[in-house]
């Protein structure tokens, strides 16, 4: 099982993985979303960082859960 987790992380950080395009896309969506909701530039920046981290951790958790489920079954 630990080999599966290590393989997941090794594949995730390889530069040939197209999932690296996710991070700029998520950052742009976070800034645009928070810009439509807030007026103060400092609040926009903090809100965008919070949104980016929350969405990224959520997507990472879902990906890891589905990966582990697929390895088990």
For each residue, the residues with C-beta under 8 A, 3 or more apart:
1: 4 5 71
2: 5 6
3: 6 7
4: 1 7 8 67 68 71
5: 1 2 8 9 68
6: 2 3 9 10
7: 3 4 10 11
8: 4 5 11 12 64 67
9: 5 6 12 13
10: 6 7 13 14
11: 7 8 14 17
12: 8 9 17 19
13: 9 10 17
14: 10 11 17
15: 20
16:
17: 11 12 13 14 20
18: 21
19: 12 22
20: 15 17 23
21: 18 24 25
22: 19 25 26 56 59
23: 20 26 27 56
24: 21 27 28
25: 21 22 28 29
26: 22 23 29 30 52 55 56
27: 23 24 30 31 48 52
28: 24 25 31 32
29: 25 26 32 33 55
30: 26 27 33 34 47 48 49 51 52 55
31: 27 28 34 35 44 48
32: 28 29 35 36
33: 29 30 36 37 48 51
34: 30 31 37 38 43 44 47 48 51
35: 31 32 38 44
36: 32 33
37: 33 34 47
38: 34 35 43 44 47
39: 43 44
40: 43 44
41: 44 45
42: 45 46
43: 34 38 39 40 46 47
44: 31 34 35 38 39 40 41 47 48
45: 41 42 48 49
46: 42 43 49 50
47: 30 34 37 38 43 44 50 51
48: 27 30 31 33 34 44 45 51 52
49: 30 45 46 52 53
50: 46 47 53 54
51: 30 33 34 47 48 54 55
52: 26 27 30 48 49 55 56
53: 49 50 56 57
54: 50 51 57 58
55: 26 29 30 51 52 58 59
56: 22 23 26 52 53 59 60
57: 53 54 60 61
58: 54 55 61 62
59: 22 55 56 62 63
60: 56 57 63 64
61: 57 58 64 65
62: 58 59 65 66
63: 59 60 66 67
64: 8 60 61 67 68
65: 61 62 68 69
66: 62 63 69 70
67: 4 8 63 64 70 71
68: 4 5 64 65 71 72
69: 65 66 72 73
70: 66 67 73
71: 1 4 67 68
72: 68 69
73: 69 70
